[in-house]
Amino acid sequence: MTTKPVLVVDFGAQYAQLIARRVREAQVYSEVVPHTSPVHELLERDPVAIVLSGGPASVYAPGAPRVDPALFEAGVPVFGICYGFQAMAAALEGSVDHTGTREFGRTDLGVSGAGGVLHSELPIRHPVWMSHGDCVTKAPDGFTVTATSEGSPIAAFEDVDRRLAGVQYHPEVAHSPHGQEILRRFLHDIAGLRPQWTTASIVEGQVAAIRERIGDGRAICGLSGGVDSAVAAALVQRAIGDRLTCVFVDHRLLRAGERTQVERDFVAATGVNLVTVDARAQFLDALAGVTDPEEKRKIIGREFIGVFEQAARDLQATGDFDFLVQGTLYPDVVESGGGSGAANIKSHHNVGGLPEDLRFGLVEPLRTLFKDEVRRVGLELGLPETIVHRQPFPGPGLAIRIIGEVTASRLETLRSADAIAREELTAAELDRDIWQCPVVLLADVHSVGVQGDGRTYGHPVVLRPVSSEDAMTADWTRLPYEVLERISTRITNEVSEVNRVVLDVTSKPPGTIEWE
């Protein structure tokens, strides 16, 4: 993409990616960069604005991240949030002090005077989310103070002529109800940016970029049936048509109906060339006797790569493939260190990574996008909602949702229980309210139960419904009791090997979304 970015400078904030998401929700493109980037490197990227994120440090502590004052002389609009607000004030010769008054959580903000550009016409007092121990006590010369709080004599300031502004609170979180409007006003009204980052523009830009990258070449894509690979493939197919071939590996670790969804629904929506490889026996044999989750991942990754390589060799008879399509997302890029070179692929998402001798040029049309943007792009491309709004599913599939050895019978047990849970969540119209609901089979655990007049000795399954925006953090979803009751009743009635259903109510952190 050639879109000029808003750069979100990450000072170690837990919300840096969320800030970038909120900027994009204001229809302006954004990227996250580390605070160690010198000013000249930031400016070389030709940013349209810069946002300084929060962070855990104190600006006056030894070794604390600093902001080079040269940044504010470059003519680029800058917005500071929390620590970024304090670092901005300190760099411009304002004052930041440790007053002994800390603010954490919900705090009442008082708008000063007319409120300036950021806070004008908002309620005189309204809640915001604070998280700080230091505060700005003197604004830099030329700045107007536009808001205060009990613990922050200066909770917001702005210099509209220089296109500089900042707030002590976190506008990016949902707990600041007017926060998105504050960000929008900075981007549109102070920075003067036009809202051009739309779903249609993303599709148009990526299709053009793919055509330029691939040229007259051919591409191959490992299609898992998940949202990311489906949308990546659909974008590439839109760009190069039948010069893309997708390979779908059925490794027997899929959920109910997933092979049919790919072979029927995805092909019908895109017209893509699809080759299905049936490797069910191969994967099951390789996993026999294995209980360690990391060993499962390694085996599945190794087998997948072997199957995919063989499929690629078999397809060479129809011509050479020059490029490999992958569904890498922007959070993966950020978490792997910024993605300056080849992709650093997480085994959990993309089944073990790629071998060094798999010599394709990489095409990653989603590497600038967050998950919600990927879903919108999928709908724009005409993919069915059953694919676009499919719950995230780990690359190793049901193998890491079986605690214990993976066998054919255990897979069928888990597949049946999972299908029931998904059916009931869909019937209750809760699919969009949860991020995903893994169903975990405790295959090495037996539970005593009573069914009919007899004593049973079956397996428990765990329901793990979670809500999240990007899977970086997650909270367990408070499903209605009647929905939980229907899921439990159906599973214990219809899946004979299961006699107990339990609910996982752990957030992330401390727990992960998947059990293994």
C-alpha positions as CSV (number, residue, x, y, z in Angstrom):
1,M,0.0,0.0,0.0
2,T,1.3,3.5,-0.8
3,T,-1.1,5.2,1.7
4,K,0.8,7.6,4.0
5,P,0.4,6.5,7.6
6,V,-0.4,8.0,10.9
7,L,2.5,6.5,13.0
8,V,1.6,5.3,16.5
9,V,4.8,5.5,18.5
10,D,4.7,2.7,21.1
11,F,6.2,3.6,24.5
12,G,5.4,0.1,25.9
13,A,1.6,0.6,26.2
14,Q,-0.8,-2.3,26.4
15,Y,-3.1,-0.2,24.1
16,A,-0.7,0.7,21.2
17,Q,-2.4,-1.6,18.7
18,L,-5.8,-0.4,20.0
19,I,-4.8,3.2,19.3
20,A,-3.9,2.2,15.7
21,R,-7.3,0.4,15.4
22,R,-9.1,3.5,16.6
23,V,-7.3,5.7,14.1
24,R,-8.4,3.4,11.3
25,E,-11.9,3.5,12.6
26,A,-11.7,7.3,11.9
27,Q,-10.9,6.1,8.3
28,V,-7.2,7.1,8.4
29,Y,-4.5,4.6,7.9
30,S,-2.1,3.9,10.8
31,E,0.9,1.8,11.7
32,V,2.7,1.0,15.0
33,V,6.4,1.8,15.4
34,P,8.7,1.4,18.4
35,H,9.7,4.4,20.5
36,T,13.4,3.6,19.7
37,S,12.9,4.9,16.2
38,P,14.9,8.2,15.8
39,V,13.1,11.2,14.4
40,H,14.7,11.1,11.0
41,E,13.5,7.5,10.5
42,L,9.9,8.5,11.5
43,L,10.0,11.4,9.1
44,E,11.5,9.3,6.3
45,R,8.2,7.3,6.3
46,D,6.4,10.6,5.4
47,P,3.7,10.3,8.1
48,V,0.6,12.5,7.9
49,A,0.5,12.6,11.8
50,I,2.1,11.0,14.8
51,V,0.5,9.7,17.9
52,L,2.6,9.1,21.1
53,S,1.1,6.2,23.1
54,G,1.0,5.7,26.8
55,G,3.5,3.6,28.7
56,P,4.5,2.4,32.1
57,A,7.5,4.7,32.7
58,S,7.9,8.1,34.5
59,V,9.3,10.8,32.3
60,Y,11.9,11.9,34.8
61,A,13.1,8.3,35.7
62,P,16.6,7.3,34.6
63,G,16.5,5.6,31.2
64,A,12.8,6.6,30.6
65,P,11.9,6.9,26.9
66,R,12.2,10.5,25.6
67,V,10.8,12.4,22.7
68,D,13.3,14.3,20.6
69,P,12.1,18.0,20.5
70,A,13.0,18.0,16.8
71,L,9.9,16.0,16.2
72,F,7.8,19.1,17.0
73,E,9.7,21.3,14.6
74,A,9.1,19.0,11.6
75,G,5.6,20.4,10.9
76,V,3.9,17.0,11.4
77,P,0.8,17.0,13.6
78,V,1.4,15.2,16.9
79,F,-1.0,13.9,19.5
80,G,0.1,12.6,22.9
81,I,-1.8,10.1,25.1
82,C,-1.0,9.5,28.8
83,Y,2.8,9.0,28.9
84,G,3.0,10.4,25.4
85,F,1.2,13.5,26.6
86,Q,3.7,13.9,29.5
87,A,6.7,13.2,27.3
88,M,5.4,15.8,24.8
89,A,5.1,18.4,27.6
90,A,8.5,17.6,28.9
91,A,10.2,17.9,25.5
92,L,8.5,21.3,24.9
93,E,9.7,22.6,28.3
94,G,6.5,22.2,30.1
95,S,6.5,20.6,33.6
96,V,5.7,17.0,34.7
97,D,5.6,16.2,38.4
98,H,5.0,13.3,40.7
99,T,2.3,15.0,42.9
100,G,1.5,12.0,45.0
101,T,-2.0,11.9,43.5
102,R,-2.6,9.0,41.2
103,E,-5.6,8.3,38.9
104,F,-6.5,4.8,37.8
105,G,-9.7,3.8,36.1
106,R,-12.9,5.8,35.7
107,T,-12.3,9.5,36.3
108,D,-14.4,12.6,35.8
109,L,-13.0,15.0,33.4
110,G,-13.8,18.7,33.6
111,V,-13.8,20.7,30.3
112,S,-12.1,24.1,30.7
113,G,-13.6,27.2,29.0
114,A,-14.9,26.5,25.6
115,G,-12.9,23.2,25.4
116,G,-10.8,24.0,22.4
117,V,-11.1,21.9,19.3
118,L,-11.0,18.5,21.1
119,H,-13.5,19.1,23.8
120,S,-15.9,21.7,22.5
121,E,-19.6,21.0,22.9
122,L,-18.9,17.9,25.0
123,P,-20.5,17.6,28.4
124,I,-18.8,19.9,30.9
125,R,-18.0,16.8,33.0
126,H,-17.8,13.4,31.6
127,P,-16.0,10.1,32.4
128,V,-12.6,9.1,31.0
129,W,-10.2,6.3,31.7
130,M,-7.0,7.3,33.5
131,S,-3.9,5.3,34.3
132,H,-1.1,7.5,35.7
133,G,0.9,8.5,38.7
134,D,2.6,11.6,37.3
135,C,0.8,14.6,35.8
136,V,1.5,17.7,33.7
137,T,1.6,20.7,36.0
138,K,2.7,23.4,33.5
139,A,1.7,23.5,29.8
140,P,4.4,24.4,27.2
141,D,4.3,27.9,25.8
142,G,1.7,28.4,23.2
143,F,-0.7,25.6,24.4
144,T,-4.2,26.1,25.7
145,V,-5.4,23.9,28.6
146,T,-8.7,22.5,27.7
147,A,-9.5,20.0,30.4
148,T,-8.7,19.1,34.0
149,S,-9.4,16.4,36.6
150,E,-9.0,16.0,40.3
151,G,-5.6,14.5,40.0
152,S,-4.5,16.3,36.8
153,P,-4.4,20.1,36.8
154,I,-3.7,19.8,33.1
155,A,-5.5,16.8,31.6
156,A,-5.6,18.1,28.0
157,F,-3.9,20.8,26.0
158,E,-3.6,21.9,22.4
159,D,-1.8,24.3,20.1
160,V,-4.0,24.4,17.0
161,D,-1.7,26.6,15.0
162,R,1.2,24.1,15.3
163,R,-1.2,21.1,15.0
164,L,-0.1,19.7,18.4
165,A,-2.4,18.3,21.1
166,G,-2.6,15.8,23.9
167,V,-4.6,14.2,26.7
168,Q,-3.7,12.6,30.0
169,Y,-6.4,10.0,29.7
170,H,-6.9,7.1,27.3
171,P,-9.3,8.0,24.5
172,E,-8.8,4.7,22.7
173,V,-10.6,2.5,25.3
174,A,-14.3,2.0,25.5
175,H,-14.3,3.3,29.1
176,S,-13.8,6.8,27.6
177,P,-17.2,7.2,25.9
178,H,-16.2,10.3,24.0
179,G,-12.7,9.1,23.2
180,Q,-13.3,8.1,19.6
181,E,-14.7,11.6,18.9
182,I,-11.6,13.1,20.5
183,L,-9.3,11.1,18.2
184,R,-11.5,11.9,15.2
185,R,-11.3,15.7,16.0
186,F,-7.5,15.5,16.2
187,L,-7.2,13.6,13.0
188,H,-9.8,15.4,10.9
189,D,-10.0,18.9,12.5
190,I,-6.5,19.6,13.9
191,A,-4.3,17.4,11.6
192,G,-6.6,18.2,8.6
193,L,-6.7,14.6,7.4
194,R,-9.4,13.3,5.1
195,P,-11.2,10.1,5.9
196,Q,-10.0,7.9,3.0
197,W,-9.2,4.5,4.6
198,T,-12.4,2.7,3.6
199,T,-13.0,-0.9,2.8
200,A,-13.4,-0.2,-0.9
201,S,-10.1,1.7,-0.9
202,I,-8.4,-1.2,0.9
203,V,-9.6,-3.6,-1.8
204,E,-8.7,-1.3,-4.6
205,G,-5.2,-0.6,-3.3
206,Q,-4.4,-4.3,-2.4
207,V,-5.6,-5.6,-5.8
208,A,-3.3,-3.1,-7.5
209,A,-0.4,-4.0,-5.3
210,I,-0.9,-7.7,-5.9
211,R,-1.0,-7.2,-9.6
212,E,2.2,-5.2,-9.5
213,R,3.9,-7.8,-7.2
214,I,2.9,-10.9,-9.2
215,G,3.0,-9.5,-12.7
216,D,2.4,-12.3,-15.2
217,G,3.4,-15.0,-12.6
218,R,1.3,-17.6,-10.9
219,A,0.5,-18.1,-7.2
220,I,-0.4,-20.9,-4.9
221,C,-2.2,-20.6,-1.6
222,G,-2.6,-23.0,1.3
223,L,-6.3,-22.6,2.0
224,S,-7.3,-23.6,5.6
225,G,-11.0,-22.5,5.4
226,G,-10.4,-19.8,8.0
227,V,-11.2,-16.2,7.5
228,D,-7.6,-15.0,6.9
229,S,-6.6,-17.4,4.2
230,A,-10.0,-17.2,2.6
231,V,-9.9,-13.4,2.3
232,A,-6.2,-13.4,1.2
233,A,-7.1,-15.9,-1.5
234,A,-10.1,-14.0,-2.6
235,L,-8.1,-10.8,-2.9
236,V,-5.4,-12.5,-5.0
237,Q,-8.0,-14.2,-7.1
238,R,-9.6,-10.8,-7.8
239,A,-6.2,-9.5,-8.9
240,I,-4.9,-12.4,-11.1
241,G,-7.9,-14.7,-11.7
242,D,-7.1,-18.3,-12.7
243,R,-3.4,-17.8,-12.2
244,L,-4.0,-18.6,-8.6
245,T,-4.4,-22.1,-7.4
246,C,-5.6,-22.9,-3.8
247,V,-4.6,-26.1,-2.0
248,F,-6.9,-27.4,0.8
249,V,-5.4,-30.1,3.0
250,D,-7.9,-32.2,4.8
251,H,-5.9,-33.5,7.8
252,R,-8.9,-34.8,9.8
253,L,-8.4,-32.2,12.5
254,L,-11.2,-30.0,11.1
255,R,-14.5,-29.1,12.6
256,A,-17.8,-30.5,11.2
257,G,-18.7,-29.2,7.8
258,E,-15.5,-27.3,7.1
259,R,-14.3,-29.2,4.1
260,T,-17.7,-28.8,2.5
261,Q,-17.7,-25.1,3.3
262,V,-14.4,-24.6,1.4
263,E,-15.2,-26.9,-1.5
264,R,-18.7,-25.6,-2.1
265,D,-19.2,-22.1,-0.6
266,F,-15.8,-20.6,-1.1
267,V,-15.4,-21.9,-4.7
268,A,-19.0,-20.7,-5.5
269,A,-18.3,-17.2,-4.2
270,T,-14.9,-16.8,-5.9
271,G,-14.6,-19.2,-8.8
272,V,-11.1,-20.0,-7.6
273,N,-9.1,-23.1,-8.8
274,L,-9.1,-25.5,-5.8
275,V,-7.2,-28.7,-5.2
276,T,-8.2,-30.8,-2.2
277,V,-5.6,-33.2,-0.7
278,D,-7.0,-36.0,1.5
279,A,-4.3,-36.6,4.1
280,R,-6.5,-37.8,7.0
281,A,-4.8,-41.1,7.5
282,Q,-1.3,-39.6,7.3
283,F,-1.9,-37.1,10.0
284,L,-3.6,-39.5,12.4
285,D,-0.8,-42.0,12.0
286,A,1.8,-39.3,12.7
287,L,0.0,-38.2,15.9
288,A,-0.5,-41.7,17.3
289,G,0.7,-41.9,20.9
290,V,1.6,-38.2,21.2
291,T,0.2,-36.2,24.1
292,D,2.5,-33.2,24.5
293,P,0.9,-30.1,22.9
294,E,4.1,-28.7,21.4
295,E,5.0,-32.0,19.9
296,K,1.6,-32.2,18.4
297,R,2.2,-28.8,16.8
298,K,5.6,-29.8,15.4
299,I,4.2,-33.0,13.9
300,I,1.2,-31.2,12.4
301,G,3.5,-28.5,11.0
302,R,5.9,-31.0,9.5
303,E,3.2,-33.2,8.0
304,F,1.4,-30.1,6.6
305,I,4.5,-28.8,4.9
306,G,5.3,-32.2,3.4
307,V,1.8,-32.5,2.0
308,F,1.7,-29.0,0.7
309,E,5.2,-29.3,-0.9
310,Q,4.1,-32.5,-2.6
311,A,0.9,-30.9,-3.9
312,A,3.0,-28.0,-5.2
313,R,5.3,-30.4,-7.0
314,D,2.3,-32.3,-8.5
315,L,0.9,-29.0,-9.7
316,Q,4.2,-28.0,-11.4
317,A,3.1,-30.0,-14.4
318,T,0.6,-27.2,-15.2
319,G,3.4,-24.6,-14.9
320,D,5.7,-23.0,-12.4
321,F,4.3,-21.2,-9.3
322,D,6.3,-18.1,-8.4
323,F,4.5,-16.9,-5.4
324,L,3.0,-18.2,-2.1
325,V,-0.1,-16.4,-0.7
326,Q,-0.3,-16.2,3.1
327,G,-3.0,-14.7,5.4
328,T,-0.6,-12.9,7.8
329,L,-2.3,-10.1,9.7
330,Y,-1.0,-6.9,11.1
331,P,-1.0,-8.0,14.8
332,D,1.3,-10.9,13.7
333,V,3.6,-8.4,12.0
334,V,3.8,-6.2,15.1
335,E,4.2,-9.0,17.5
336,S,7.1,-10.4,15.4
337,G,9.0,-7.2,15.7
338,G,7.5,-5.0,13.0
339,G,7.9,-7.2,10.0
340,S,10.7,-5.4,8.3
341,G,11.7,-8.5,6.3
342,A,10.4,-12.0,5.7
343,A,7.3,-12.9,7.7
344,N,7.9,-14.3,11.2
345,I,5.0,-16.8,11.3
346,K,3.5,-18.1,14.5
347,S,3.2,-21.8,14.6
348,H,-0.1,-21.5,16.4
349,H,-1.7,-19.7,13.5
350,N,0.0,-21.0,10.4
351,V,0.9,-24.6,11.2
352,G,4.6,-24.5,12.0
353,G,6.1,-22.0,9.6
354,L,7.7,-22.4,6.2
355,P,10.9,-24.4,5.4
356,E,13.8,-22.3,4.2
357,D,14.0,-24.2,0.9
358,L,10.4,-23.6,0.0
359,R,11.3,-21.0,-2.6
360,F,8.4,-18.8,-3.4
361,G,8.0,-15.1,-3.3
362,L,5.6,-14.2,-0.5
363,V,2.4,-12.4,-1.1
364,E,0.7,-11.2,2.1
365,P,-2.2,-9.0,1.1
366,L,-3.5,-8.8,4.7
367,R,-0.3,-7.9,6.5
368,T,-1.5,-4.2,7.1
369,L,-4.9,-5.2,8.3
370,F,-6.6,-6.0,11.7
371,K,-9.1,-8.8,12.0
372,D,-12.2,-6.6,11.8
373,E,-10.8,-5.0,8.6
374,V,-10.2,-8.4,7.1
375,R,-13.8,-9.4,7.8
376,R,-15.1,-6.2,6.1
377,V,-12.8,-6.8,3.1
378,G,-14.2,-10.3,2.8
379,L,-17.8,-9.0,2.7
380,E,-16.7,-6.4,0.1
381,L,-15.3,-9.2,-2.0
382,G,-18.6,-11.1,-1.8
383,L,-17.6,-14.0,0.5
384,P,-20.5,-15.5,2.4
385,E,-21.0,-14.5,6.0
386,T,-20.6,-18.1,7.1
387,I,-16.9,-17.8,6.1
388,V,-16.3,-14.1,6.9
389,H,-17.7,-14.3,10.4
390,R,-16.3,-17.8,11.2
391,Q,-14.7,-18.0,14.6
392,P,-10.9,-18.0,14.7
393,F,-9.6,-21.6,14.6
394,P,-6.0,-22.7,15.4
395,G,-3.9,-24.0,12.6
396,P,-3.3,-27.4,14.4
397,G,-7.1,-27.7,14.6
398,L,-8.9,-30.0,17.0
399,A,-5.6,-31.7,17.9
400,I,-4.8,-29.0,20.5
401,R,-8.3,-29.1,21.8
402,I,-7.9,-32.7,22.8
403,I,-6.0,-32.9,26.1
404,G,-4.3,-36.3,25.5
405,E,-3.6,-38.5,22.5
406,V,-5.4,-37.7,19.3
407,T,-7.4,-40.6,18.0
408,A,-10.1,-41.0,15.4
409,S,-12.8,-41.7,18.0
410,R,-11.8,-38.8,20.2
411,L,-11.8,-36.5,17.2
412,E,-15.4,-37.6,16.4
413,T,-16.4,-37.0,20.0
414,L,-15.0,-33.5,20.0
415,R,-16.3,-32.7,16.6
416,S,-19.8,-33.6,17.6
417,A,-19.7,-31.6,20.9
418,D,-18.2,-28.6,19.1
419,A,-20.9,-28.7,16.4
420,I,-23.6,-28.7,19.0
421,A,-22.1,-25.7,20.8
422,R,-21.8,-23.7,17.5
423,E,-25.3,-24.6,16.5
424,E,-26.8,-23.3,19.8
425,L,-24.7,-20.1,19.8
426,T,-25.9,-19.4,16.2
427,A,-29.5,-20.2,17.1
428,A,-29.3,-17.8,20.0
429,E,-27.8,-15.1,17.6
430,L,-24.7,-14.9,19.8
431,D,-22.1,-15.5,17.1
432,R,-21.2,-11.8,16.8
433,D,-21.1,-11.3,20.6
434,I,-18.2,-13.7,21.2
435,W,-14.7,-13.9,19.6
436,Q,-14.7,-17.6,19.7
437,C,-15.8,-20.6,21.8
438,P,-13.3,-23.4,21.9
439,V,-14.7,-26.7,23.1
440,V,-12.0,-28.8,24.8
441,L,-12.1,-32.5,25.3
442,L,-10.4,-33.7,28.5
443,A,-9.6,-37.0,26.9
444,D,-7.3,-38.2,29.7
445,V,-9.8,-37.4,32.4
446,H,-12.9,-39.5,33.3
447,S,-15.9,-38.3,35.2
448,V,-18.5,-40.3,37.1
449,G,-22.0,-39.6,36.0
450,V,-25.6,-40.9,36.0
451,Q,-27.5,-41.2,32.8
452,G,-30.8,-43.0,32.9
453,D,-30.6,-45.6,35.6
454,G,-27.0,-46.3,35.1
455,R,-23.7,-45.1,36.3
456,T,-21.4,-43.7,33.5
457,Y,-17.7,-43.1,33.3
458,G,-17.3,-40.6,30.5
459,H,-15.2,-37.6,29.6
460,P,-15.8,-33.9,30.5
461,V,-15.7,-31.2,27.9
462,V,-14.9,-27.6,28.6
463,L,-16.7,-24.6,27.0
464,R,-14.4,-21.6,26.6
465,P,-16.5,-18.6,25.3
466,V,-14.4,-15.5,25.1
467,S,-14.9,-11.9,24.0
468,S,-12.0,-9.9,22.4
469,E,-11.2,-7.4,19.8
470,D,-7.9,-8.9,18.6
471,A,-7.1,-11.9,20.9
472,M,-4.3,-9.9,22.5
473,T,-6.4,-9.8,25.6
474,A,-9.8,-11.5,26.2
475,D,-12.5,-11.9,28.8
476,W,-14.8,-14.9,29.3
477,T,-18.2,-14.2,27.8
478,R,-21.2,-14.2,30.1
479,L,-23.5,-16.4,28.1
480,P,-27.2,-16.6,29.1
481,Y,-27.8,-19.5,31.5
482,E,-30.5,-20.9,29.2
483,V,-28.0,-21.1,26.3
484,L,-25.5,-22.9,28.5
485,E,-28.2,-25.2,29.6
486,R,-29.2,-26.2,26.1
487,I,-25.6,-26.8,25.1
488,S,-24.9,-28.9,28.1
489,T,-28.1,-30.9,27.8
490,R,-27.6,-31.6,24.1
491,I,-24.0,-32.6,24.4
492,T,-24.6,-35.0,27.3
493,N,-27.7,-36.5,25.5
494,E,-26.2,-36.7,22.0
495,V,-22.6,-37.4,22.5
496,S,-22.4,-40.7,24.4
497,E,-18.8,-40.4,25.4
498,V,-19.4,-37.1,27.3
499,N,-21.2,-37.0,30.6
500,R,-20.1,-33.6,32.0
501,V,-19.9,-30.1,30.6
502,V,-17.9,-27.4,32.4
503,L,-17.4,-23.7,31.8
504,D,-14.0,-21.9,31.7
505,V,-14.3,-18.5,33.3
506,T,-10.6,-17.4,33.1
507,S,-9.7,-14.2,31.3
508,K,-6.6,-13.6,29.2
509,P,-4.3,-12.9,31.0
510,P,-3.7,-15.0,33.0
511,G,-5.0,-17.8,30.9
512,T,-4.7,-18.2,27.1
513,I,-7.7,-18.6,24.8
514,E,-6.7,-22.1,23.8
515,W,-5.9,-24.7,26.4
516,E,-2.8,-26.1,24.6
